[in-house]
Amino acid sequence: MRTHHCNELRDSHIDQTVTLIGWVNSARDHGGVIFIDLRDREGLTQCVFHPEENPQVSTLSHTLREEDVVQVTGRVSKRLEGSQNDKIATGSIEIVAQELKIVNKADVLPFQLDKDLSNEDLRMKYRYLDLRRPRMSKNIRQRSVITSAARRYLDDAGFYEIETPILSNPTPEGARDFLVPSRLNPGRFYALPQAPQQYKQLLMVAGMEKYFQIARCFRDEDLRADRQPEFTQIDIEASFVTQDDIIHLVEGLLGSMFKAGLGIEVPASFPRMTYKDAMDIYGSDKPDTRYGMEITDLGDVFASTEFKIFRSILDGSGVVRAINAKGFATITTGQMNRLNEIAVQAGLPVKNLAFIKLENGEYKSPLWKIFTDLEKAAVVSKLDLADGDIVFFAAGSRESVSTILGRVRCEAAVMMELNKDSTKFNFLWVVDFPLLAHDEETGHWAAVHHPFTRPHPEDIALLEAGDFANVRAVAYDVVLNGYELGGGSIRIHEKDLQAQMFSVLGVGPDEQQIKFGHILDAFRFGAPPHGGLALGLDRIAMLVAGEESIREVIAFPKNNKGADLMAHSPCQIEHKLLREVYVQSTYKDPKLTPVEKA
């Protein structure tokens, strides 16, 4: 239906007769001469309708409006001097229309496509229109480009692309499963996969050695800007590899993706930081290292303090730490209230953060009067406190202080717009995660990553001795600008060690056979050492596109309530269909009409 797309014609095509088809991006009447910008996926071309060229076509062009689908045939002509448009690639030429066919008329649009729209629900309802906007079209294109780059890189590295089942069993991945009733097996349910974890390990047992998959994953959890109930990850697993092998592979993979998506070179290798250092310095296991404001330990400063609160905490093996938000002494009351709120949510036992503010040469803080002269001098020196700075303190257990100051650091950075540099990409590996974490509510131990993660060889004795809190994992996360791009580990491949790990997690022998019998049995038959990683494709696409929400790089996302407003999903299911899969709903929707209830 066309000879060229709408971003293809150049001066070299002048005097050729061409046919274009697309949407009317805009229409303008200049004294009876109609100009339209014709748009397709690739770009724009200006078309002009002169009455003297073809009166009938010119008359028809007066009926055109935005988003009509039209086919135009005409002669490529040089634009008049001074009318060129340097902002578009076809800006030096135009099509002098000789034929016009209106393929499909468009109704009045629910919103203008050339303007940003703050009403996200309206955008989601008419997502097919939202995707026509240049910003969204560019995002989807970039996602496709980086996905193709990932496939090429892994294919060149000798990986097989293998699909794993969508209908599977519930898995212990840390979130609720989406369940699917089975009509052929009454009373039984499938679960949609939170990740292909067990299947990819079984592929290693099967001798595939190098596997990858652009995998769809499903988690029934609370949503936020970088989380969806269904998401996509680049899933990777390999046999006979070390942690370094996986790290080097992923560094090259990310380099190829960012090169394809943004045309930039990223470092060939990324810095590494232990989990302990990440928490101590940044208060986060996915630190944003584009700016400073690092957490500073003040235990030595207050080693002899007589300030009762600090004294009791330090004597009880706690810590006193602080961050310096340089240049933020101009903080408003509203911003301070927000930081207090964040700190309390993170576990601060009192209502307000302790702080010292140095403004116009004056120290402003109740604490300043309590500190001795030596303590004051040490604080100023160690925190590099200068005029215009504000220091936030926290005291308590090591873990709680790290969490509190880490959250405050991130929120203060947002307020100061320190995280706005979208051209700076600080990649980082966080390694040596703890293997287990104690759940205070249940009193049980839980896997920090998942139960198939391998304990650090040096810490196997600690695991056997029951010193679970100090066992490290051979696990690693790759982080970019405060976002976790992906995480992985070297896996357990021995049946006895895997059974021991399940036991630590409170899964007894009988339950192990019911839930994990297939993988424990597989490990009996010469399972190879193996490991892998999964990258969040949506999150990578978001960062490449310079967006702040993964919804902007997903064609048809759910909103913050997990709903698709365009397709009206989730929806009510007829009683007859529920009966066929042996499901009875006990939920009474107050919004249903009597007919729907029946």
N, C-alpha and C positions, 0 to 999 in steps of 0.2 A: 504493500500500500504506500510505500515511500521509496525514494531513491537515496535519501540521506537522512541522518538524524539531525536534530535541531542545534547541535553544537559542532557541526562538521564542516560547514561551508566557509571558504576563505576567498581571498582575492584570486587565487588560482582557478576558482570555479566561475568567475565572471563571464557572462554571456551564455552560460549553460542553462538549459531548461531542466528544472528539478521539481520533485514532488515531496512535500513534507506533510506530516500528519501529527496532530497533538492537541493540546489544550490552549485555549485563548488565555494567555496570562494577563494581558491588559489590552484594551482597545481605546484608541484616541481619534477624535474627529478634528482634523486641521483644515477647516474651510471646505468641507465636502470630501477631502481626501482622507481615507480611513487608514490608520496605522494600527497593526496589532503585533504584539510579541507572542510568537507561537512557541509553546513549551512542550518538550517531552522529557524523559528521564535524564537526558544528557545535557540539556541546556536550552538556550533561547535563540530564536532567529526573528528579526523584524520583517514583517510582510507589509507591503503598501498596496492599496487599492485605488487606482486612478480612474475617474469616470471616463476619460478618453481612451483608456486601454481596453476596457470592456464594460460598457454601461450596466449590463445586466448583473455582472459579478460585483460591480461597485455598489449597486443598489442592495444586493443581498448582504454585503459586508456591513451595511448600516444596522443590521439586525443582530450583529454579534455581541455577546457579552461574556464576561469572565467565566472560564471553565467549560464553555462550549467545546465540543470535540469537532475539529474541522480538518479537512484535507485541502491543501493549497498547492496548485501547480503554477509555476511562473519562471521568470528569467532572473538569474542572479545578476545584480547590478551594484556598481560602486556607489556608496552613499555620498551625498553631496558634501563638499568641503565644509567643515565645521559642525556636521551632524553625526560624526562618528562617535561611537560609545566605547571608550577604552575599558569599561568595567566588565564587558562580556567578550568572549573569544570571537564571536561573529560580528563584532561591532563596526567593522569597516565595510560590510556589505548589507544588502537587503534583497528581498524577493519582490519583484514587480509582478503582482498576481495577475494571471490570465484565466485561471479557473478556480472556483471555490465550491466545495461540497461540505454542507453541514452534516456531519455524521451523527451527532447526537447533541440535543440542546440540554443545557444545565439549568436546574431550578435556582432560585435565589439561595445563596450559601448561608449556612447557619453562623458562619464567622468568616472574616477576611483571611485569606491564606497568606497575605504579605505582611501580617502583623502578628506579634507575639500575643499569645492568649494565656491569661492567668487561670482561667477556669479549666482545670484539668479534667473534670468530669465531662465537660462538653467536648474536649479534645478526644477523650476516650470513647465517647458515644459515636463520634464521627471520625474514628481513627483513620479510615480510608481517605478522608479529606486531609486530615492532619499530616499524613504521610506524603502528600503532594508538596508540602512546603519545602523549600530548598534545604533548610536546616535538617529536617528529618530525612529527606532523601539522601543527603550527604552522609548522615549517621549510618543509615542502613547500608549504603555503598561501602563505607569504611569497614563496617562489620564483616561484610562479605569478603573484602580484600584481605583483612587480617586472618580470617578463617581459611581462605585459600592458601595464604602464605604458611600457615601452621601445617596444613595438610602436605604441602610440597616439602617442607623441612623434614617432617617426620617420615614421609615416604622416602626421601633421599637418605635418611638415617637408617633405613631398613626395617621400619615398623609396619606391621600389618594393621589395616583398619578393619576391626571386627565388631559387629553389633552384638549386644547382650540383651537379654529379655527385659521388657517393660513390665510385664505381669510376673511378679516374683513373690518372695516371702518378706515379712517385716524384717528390718535390719536395725541393729543398734547404732544408729548414726547421730543420735543426739536430738532428734526432733520427732514429732508425730508423723506417722505414715498416713498416706491417702490409701484407703481400703476399697477394694473392688469385689463385690459379691460374685460367686461363681454359680451360674445356673445349673451347670452339669454336675456340680459337687455341692449339694445342698448343705447350708450351714458353714461352708468354708469360704475363705476370702483370699484374694491376692492382695499384695501391697505394691504400689508404684515405687520404683527404686529411689531411695535418697541418694544413692551413688551405686555404681556397678562394682563395688569393692570386692565382694566374694567371687563374683564371676571372673573378674580380671585376674585374681589370684589363681583361680582354677585353670584359666588359660595358660598361666605359667606352669602349673603342674602338667598341663597337656602338651608342653613343649613348644608353644608358640614363640617364646623368648622375648619378642618385642611386639607389644600391642598398643594401639591407641584407638580412641573413639571420640567423636563429637557427641557427647552423651547428654540426653535429656534426663534431668533429675527432678525429684518432687519432694517437697517438705511442707508439711502442714504446720507452719509457725507464724508468729507475728511478723508483720511486714514493715519495711522501712525503705529508704531511698535506694539502697543497694541490695535489696532482697525481694524475691518473688516466689510464689508457691511452686512455680515451674521455672527451671533455669537450665542453662547449658554449661557444661564444663568440658575442657579438653582433658580426657582421661588417658593416662600413660602408665604402663607397667612394663618392666623389663627383668629378665633373669640374669643371674651371674653379674650383678652390678653392686657397686658401693654407693654410699651417699654422695661422694664426689662425682661419680659418673652421672647420677641423676641431676645434680646441680649444674654441671657443665652442659648437659643436654638442654636443660630448660633455659639456661642463659642464652644459648644460641637460638633456641626457639623464640624466646621473647624478642631477641634482637631482630630476627627476621620479620616478626609481626609488626614491630614498631617502625622498622624500615619501610615495610610495605604500606602501612597505614598513614605514617606521618613524614616519611622520607628522611628520618633522622637516624643517626648512629648512636646506639646505646653502648655502654662499656662492655667489653668482652667478658669481664667477670665482675661480680657484684661483691661489695663488702659483706662480711659475715659478723654476726653479733650473737652471743648466747642469749637465751631466754632470760637468764638472771640479770645480765647487764641491761637488756632492753627494759625490763621492769624497773631496775634500780635507777636508770638514767632518764628514761622517758615515761615510765609508768604505763607502758602499753606493750603488748607483744606484736603490735604492727605500727611501730613508731613512724611519724612523719619527721624526717631528718632535714627537711628544707630550711628549717629555722632552729634557733638555739633553744633558750628557755629550758635547759636541762635541769633535772632534779639534782640538788646538791645536798650531801649528807653533812649535818652540823653536829654530829655526835662529839667530835673533838672540841668544837667551840664551846659546847655546854657541858663538857665532862665534869666540871667542878661547880656547876650552877647551883644556886640556892633557890631558883625559881621552882616552886613546889611541883607544878604540873610537869615540867620537863624532867625534873629530878626523879619523880616517881616512875615516869615512863622509861627513862634510861636505865634506872635500877631494875626495872622489870624486863630487861632485854629488848625494849622497844627502840624506836629511832625518832630523831627529830630531823626533818628535812624541809627544804624550801626551793622555790623557783623564783627567778627574777624576770618579771615581765618588763623588759627594758623599754622605756619611753611611754609606759602605759599609766603613768601617775595621773593622767587626765581622765581616768576611768569615771564613768557617770554612776549615779546612785542606782539606776536601773541595771547597768551592767554588773555592778557589785552584787546586787540582789540575785542576779542570774547565776553568778559564780558561786554564791553561797548555796543556792538551790542545787546546782550541779554537785557541789562538794557533799551536801547532806545526802543526796541520792546515792553517791558513791560510798557512803559510810561514815562521813564526818559525824562524830557523836554530839557536837554542839551546833548551834544554828548559824554561826558566823565563822568564816575563815579568819585566822590571825594574819595580820599583814603589817608591813612597814612601808610607808610611802615617803619618798624624798622629793619635795616640791619647793622650788625657789629657795633651796638651801635649808629647808625646815623638815625635820623628821616628824612624821605624823603617824602615831600609833600608840595605843596603851602599853604595848610591849616595851617600847623604847625606854619608858621610865623604869621598868623593872630590871632591864639588863644592866650589868656592870659596865664600866668603861672598857675593860678588856674584851668583854663579850661584844659590845658595840663595834669596836675596832675590828674584831675578827669577822663579824658578820659583814661589815662593809667590804673588807678585803676579800673574803672568800666568795661572796656573791657579786663582786665587782659592782657594788651599789653606787650609782651616780645620780645626779639631779635628773628628775623626770621618770625615775624607775619606781616600780612597786614590787615588793617581795611578798609572796604568800607562803605561810608556814603550815605544816601539818605534823602531828606527833601521834605515835601509837605503834601498832605492830608493823613490821616491815611490809607485809602484803597490803594492809589497809592504806598506809601512807602512800605507797606506790600507786594504788588505784585512785585515791583522792586527787593527788597532785597530777597524775596523768590526765584525768578528766578535766581538771582546771586548766592545765596546759593547753589542751586541744581547744577548749571553749574560748580561752583568752586569745589564742591564735586566730580564731575565726573573727572575734571582735576587732582584732588589730589588723585583720586581712593579711596575715602572714602566710596563709595557705592558698593565696590567690594566684601564685605564679604557676600557670598551667604549661609553661615552656620548660620547666625544670623537672627532670625525672630522676628521683633519687631511689634507685633500686637497692634492696637490702635482703640478705638472708638472715633469718632468725633460726638458730639451731639449738640443739640440746634442751629441748622442751622436757618438762617433767612427764613421766609416763602416766602417773596417776594423780588424781585430785580427790580430796575427801569431801563428800557431800554432807554438810552439817545437818541438813533436814532429815535425810534418811539414815545417816550414820554409816553409809557404805562408801567404798572406794569406786570411782568411775574413771574410765579411760579419758585422758585429755584429748587425744585424737580419735582413735577407735581401738577396739580390743585386739586388732591384728598387728598393732605396732610393736616393733621389736625393742626390748629393753637394751640399753647401752651395755656392751660386753663387760665393761668394768663394774657395772652395778647389778649383775645377775645375783651375786652373793647377797646384796641388800634385799633383793626381791625374795629370795629364799628365806632370809632371816626375818621377813615381815616389816622391814624398814621402808615401807612403801613411799613415804613422803620424799625420800631422797633418791629415788630411782629415776634416772634420766632415760629418755627415749632416743632412738636413732630417728629423729623426726626433724623436719625442716619446713619452714614457711618462706615463701618469697613475697616481699612487701614492696609497695610503691606508694610513696607520698601519703602514708597513713592508711592505705588499703591493703588488705591481704589479697594478693592475686591468686595464690594457690598454696596448697599444703600437701605434704606427702611424708613418706617414711620408708625405711627398710622394714620388711614384714617378718613376722614369725613364720618359719617354714617347717618346724618340728612339731609333731603331734603332741608330745608330752609337754613342751613349753607352752603351746597354745592352750592345752587343757588347764595347765597351772594358771595361766593368765585369766581364763574364764572363772576359775575358782576364786581368785582374788577379787573378781568383780561380783561375786555372790551367785554365780551360775553353777549349780551342782551338776554332778555327772549325768543324771537323768535328763535334766533340762538341756545340757550340752548336746546330748544325742538328738533330742527333738529339734532344737534350733540350729545346731551347727554340725550335726552328724556327718553331713555330706563333705564339709571341708576338712573335718578331723579325719575322716576315712581317706580322703584324697592325700593327706599328708603322710599316710602310711606307705605310699608307693613312690618313694623317691622324689619328693617335692624339692625343686631347686631353690637356692637362695634367690630372693627377688625383692624388688622395691619399686616404688613409683611415686606419682604425684598427680594431682588434678588441678588444673587452672580454671578459674572462673571466667569463661569467655565473655559473659555479659559485662562483668566488671572491667575487664581489659578494654572492651569496645567503648565503654563509658569514658575511660581515661583517655583513650586515643581520640575520641570525639570532643573531649573537653567539656563533657556534661557532668552534672552532679547527681544524676539518678539513672539507674539502669533502665528505667522505663523509657528513656529517650533513645535507647539503642535496640529495643525489642519491638518487632513489628506490631504485635497485638498483646500488650501487657495487661495484667490485672491492676486494678486500682489499690489503694491502701487498705481496702477491706477484702481483697482477694476476689473482686468481682470484675467481670467483663461486661461493661455497660453497653457495648455495641451488640454483642450476641446474647445478652441477658443470661449470662452464666455466673454462678450456679442457678439452677431453676428447680421448680417443683416437679416431682415425678409422679405420674399417674399411679394410683393404687394397683392397677392391673399389672403394670411393669414391675413394681416392687414385689408383688406376690410371686411373679415368675422367678425372681431370684431369691425368694424366701426371706425377704426383709420386711419388717413391720416398723413403721415410724411412729414413735410415741410423742414427737414434737407437734404441738398445736400452734400453727402460725396465726396470730390474731388478725393478720391483714388479709387472710383468704376469704373469698366470698363463699356463701353457702354452697354454690355450685362446685367451686374448687374443693371445698371440704368433702363434698360427697364423692 
